[in-house]
Amino acid sequence: MARFIMTLVVLAAAVAVASAQTDKYRTALMDLYTATGGASWKNNSGWGTSAHYCTWFGVSCPLHTTQDITEIKLTSNGLSGPLPATIGVINTLKTLQLSHNALNGKIPPVFGDMPALVVLDLSWNQLSGGIPANMVNFTFNWPTLRVLNINNNQLTGTIPEAMFGPATLPPFYPALNLQTFNAEYNQLTGAIPSRVSRGSVMSTFMLGFNQMTSIPESLASWLDGRKYCDLEGNKWACPIPAGVSENCKAYCN
């Protein structure tokens, strides 16, 4: 009997935890809906209704659970307004695709706290301000973020060095696993962060058509080794490090 009662207690606790997570995720989704004019979206099927959020348009959950959200895909759906910071509480989220909308305001500094995020696509919006330094979660041995697209916005300032880890790497520090970094067509300035060279698996590096001015000599071999590299349309100081002009279309003024 004691074992049976203990089992019931454990099950009740598990249900309570799952219910709390469901409420938290639903609130975060409704924050997104409200902040970005959900009533005027092209497709808002299910949003704000009593239906489970896993059935809402653009929201995906794994088959084995009805509480974890793994994908939010609302590309070209008429979102207009700021991206609420509460999106960061959805810590099971792997893919966030909000490109080709009219999101504005600053990128909230929450994505570096999301442990499962693999794809973050905020491209083709009207986002402004600087790029947060904590875009990548380095609290795990194998950081998950692979694709970061923030191109075609109105972002300003420099690309933070801290975005690619601390100045001095402690022993056994997590590797940078970004494969794609696209920040083309913004208003970014300054130098390419030297720490980006820690991205040994990065195949796509795009910074074309900003207002950037400096390419560190130490990045020459790294830039020359990227499969897809575009640095065209900036204000690069001369001389350009060897090999970079040919591989990345970087030309000095």
BELRA-V75680 format. One record per helix or strand of 2 or more residues. SS is the DSSP state (A for helix, B for strand). FROM is the first residue (numbers start at 1). LEN is the number of residues. If there is no record, write none. Layout:
ss	from	len
SS	FROM	LEN
SS	FROM	LEN
This chain:
ss	from	len
A	2	34
A	38	3
A	53	3
B	59	2
B	71	3
B	80	3
A	85	5
B	95	3
B	102	4
A	111	3
B	119	3
B	126	4
B	147	3
B	154	4
A	161	4
B	180	3
B	187	5
A	194	5
B	204	3
B	211	4
A	217	8
B	228	3
A	244	5
